[in-house]
């Protein structure tokens, strides 16, 4: 009798289909996420592992010979190469100029254009249009506009009695010119994010503050700005990361000059890899940039948590 029951139990287990509802749902879930997962493995994780490997080697792109050198590339960049620290200073100066200017201008435009009114849609389109404009076309146009006496900007300044500099050929002005043109191009994206955040704030808060006698500036400082903190953090992180990745504007407008005045880290990595063909050293620089951006992002997140505590 016991043997018969064991036989029946075994037959019952064998009769259960392998593709149960739970397993089918799991397979369907993996199939849905597989395009993103495959893209992550191929275009992010794979290249990241390759860059780490290359950074530990001395690999010349022309000879295609790779020699393992350990941390020598990192040591050379951090201790022996004076150009590296000059590039880091340029990158920090670029980010320190671009991020606050971009965020302040985006917030001002968002406050002005967040509510329906005559011409609001038109001006939103005008300020957002540069975001979807080709970066190459944008940089080339501004390179012509910012020429010396022949440039349109200096010609306009001459009409009001101002002798404009040769913006892209003078070390003191080239970085400023690149920062401003980059801000004008990308400010529309942050403007849209701020507009969405402002429109999500309930009007009841503002009305209650006005009933208490608060002025417009007090409402912004005590009500609106704290409620914008999550959006501000996201914008700050995105803009900071983007400032360290800027390459096209530098390449097309100044080429890192004059006198290496606009030589930022992203362009310096390109220069080492595809002009001097030192893939190993360029990979080490890329890993250093990754660590810098990661550290800045973590610091911003910590400051946000500390401020909201």
Protein Blocks (a to p, Z undefined) as FASTA:
>chain_A
ZZmmmmmmmmmmmmpcfblfklmmmmmmmmmmmmmmmmmmmmmmmmmmmmmmmmmpccdf
klopacdehjmmmmmmmmmmmklmmmmmmmmmmmmmmmmmmmmmmmmmmmmmmpgcehkl
mmmmmmmmmmmpcfklmmmmmmmmmmcklpmklmmmmmnopacddfklcfklmmmmmmmm
mmmmmmmmmmmmmmmmmmmpcfklmmmmmmnopafklmmmmmmmmmmmmmmmmmmmmmmm
mmmmpmklmmmmnnopahhllmcfklmmmmmmmmnopaklmmmmmmmmmmmmmmmmmmmm
mmmmmmmZZ
